[in-house]
């Protein structure tokens, strides 16, 4: 099940090619700036969407409204979304039970 992967998820994707560990394609990066739709809303990155879905109410909307700055790298934008997603009092009551499935569904949507 996806829940069994919870302890090994996070960070960049790496592949093993000819016995060597190599960085995975950009599409596997949660910080990649690529517009997509999830739950009838448009998102800039998987990280932005994931952080927003942790919350209800104003915090969720605040994260949804975050837009990349003109010269901001995907990494910097992803880190900014992550930081905003670490504070807030409106955390979903079921987050620990659904977060792995949410990440899976968001990645599929991208």
N, C-alpha and C positions, 0 to 999 in steps of 0.2 A: 504494500500500500504506500501511498505518498507520505503518510504520516511517519513511516519508518525512515524516510530520508531526512527528516527534520534536522538531525544533528550534523549532517554533512552538507547542508545547503549553505550558500552564501559565497561571495567573492567571485572572481572571474572564472570563466569556464576554461578548463584545460582538456586537451585531447592527448592521447598517446598515439603517435605516428612513428612507425618504424622503431619502436622502443624508446622514443624520446617524448618528453612532455612539452607540448606546444600550446600556445594561446589559441582558444577557440575562435570561431568567426565572430565578427562584431554583433551579429544578431543575437548572440547568447549573452550579451552584456545587459544587465538590468538598467544601466545608466545610458545606454544608447538613446540618442534623440531620434525618435521615429514616431510620428503620429499614428495613433490607432484609436479605435473605439471599444469601450467596455461599459456595459450597463448603460448604454445610450448616452455616454459622455465621451468627449474627445480628450485624449491624454498626450503628453509629450514624451513620457518614458514609462517603462514598467515600474521603476522605483517610485516615481511620483504617484502613480495609480495605487501601488501597494501601500505606500505610507498613508494615503488619503483613506483607503478602505479600512484602515484600522479604527477609524473614528466615525462618529455620527455628528451631526450638527455643524456648528461653525468651524471646528478644526478641519473637518473633512473638506468643507468648501474652501477654506484658506489654502490648503495644500492643492486642491484642484486648480485654484486660480493662479498658482505659481507658474510663471512663464520664464523660459531661459532668457537671460540678458543677451544683448546683441553679440558680444564677443565671448560669452561664457562657454567654456568647454562642456562636453557631455558629463565628464567626471565632476566638474565643479557644480554643475546643476544638480546632478544626482546626489552629491554630498549635501547640498543645500536642502533638497527635498528630504533627505534622511534626517538631517538635524531638526527640521520643523516637525517631522513625524515622531520625534522622541519626546516631545512635550505636549501635554494636553490632558484634559480630565474626562474627555468624552469617549474613552476607549470602549470599543464594542465588548459587551459582556461575554461573547462567544469567541473572541479573537483567538485564543490559544487552541481552540478546537478546529477552527476553519482556516487559519493562516496559510498552511501548506497548500491546501486546495485552492485558496484564493490566488496564491502566487502561480500555481500551475495554470489556472484559467486565464489570468492576466497575460502570462507569457504566450499562451495559445492565441490569444486575441491579437497580440502584437504581430 
